[in-house]
Amino acid sequence: MRQTTTTPPLTADEAAALARGIARAFPPWRIWQSDAGCWYATNPCRIPRCDCPRTLDSDTPSGLCKQLVAVEEAGRKARSS
């Protein structure tokens, strides 16, 4: 039988430090955790003269990072074609 483990919620300081670390890995994304515990990343649209925001969300920091990697890879592929 598989055991499930849960990790205790992060303190505000821990969440802020983790958000800063993710932001350093994915500039110019702005990263934060909501009061409800959801993780968000937002980045201005890179289309010239388009100021629409791009926002990603996930229940976990690792899920958010996976989305960020996918978006960055898609952006690199689009720019190279």
C-alpha positions in Angstrom: 0.0 0.0 0.0 1.3 3.5 -0.9 1.8 5.9 1.9 0.8 9.5 1.4 2.9 12.1 3.0 2.0 15.8 3.3 4.4 18.6 3.8 3.5 21.4 6.2 2.5 24.7 4.6 5.2 27.2 4.0 5.6 30.2 6.2 5.2 33.6 4.5 8.9 34.0 4.6 9.6 30.6 3.1 7.0 31.2 0.3 8.5 34.6 -0.4 12.0 33.1 -0.6 10.8 30.4 -2.9 9.0 32.9 -5.1 12.2 34.9 -5.4 14.2 31.8 -6.3 11.7 30.9 -9.1 11.7 34.5 -10.3 15.5 34.4 -10.6 15.3 31.2 -12.7 12.6 32.7 -15.0 13.2 36.4 -15.5 11.1 38.6 -16.2 8.2 36.5 -14.7 6.7 37.8 -11.4 6.0 35.0 -9.0 3.8 34.9 -5.9 1.7 32.6 -3.7 -1.9 33.7 -2.9 -3.4 33.7 0.5 -5.3 30.6 -0.6 -2.0 28.9 -1.3 -2.1 28.9 -5.1 1.1 29.8 -7.0 1.0 32.4 -9.8 3.4 33.7 -12.4 2.7 36.7 -14.7 4.7 38.2 -17.5 3.8 40.9 -20.0 3.0 39.7 -23.5 6.1 39.8 -25.8 4.1 40.6 -28.9 5.1 44.2 -30.0 2.5 46.8 -29.0 0.4 44.3 -27.1 0.3 44.9 -23.3 -1.9 41.8 -22.5 -0.7 40.0 -19.4 0.2 36.3 -19.4 -0.6 34.5 -16.1 0.0 30.9 -15.1 -1.2 29.2 -12.0 -0.6 26.0 -10.1 -1.4 24.4 -6.7 2.3 23.7 -6.2 5.6 25.5 -6.9 6.9 22.5 -8.9 3.7 22.6 -11.1 4.3 26.3 -11.7 7.9 25.6 -12.7 6.8 22.9 -15.1 4.4 25.4 -16.8 7.1 28.1 -16.9 9.6 25.7 -18.6 6.9 24.7 -21.2 6.1 28.4 -21.9 9.7 29.4 -22.2 10.5 26.5 -24.5 7.5 27.3 -26.7 8.7 30.9 -26.9 12.2 29.9 -27.9 10.8 27.6 -30.6 8.5 30.3 -31.9 11.3 32.9 -32.1 13.6 30.5 -33.9 11.0 29.6 -36.7 
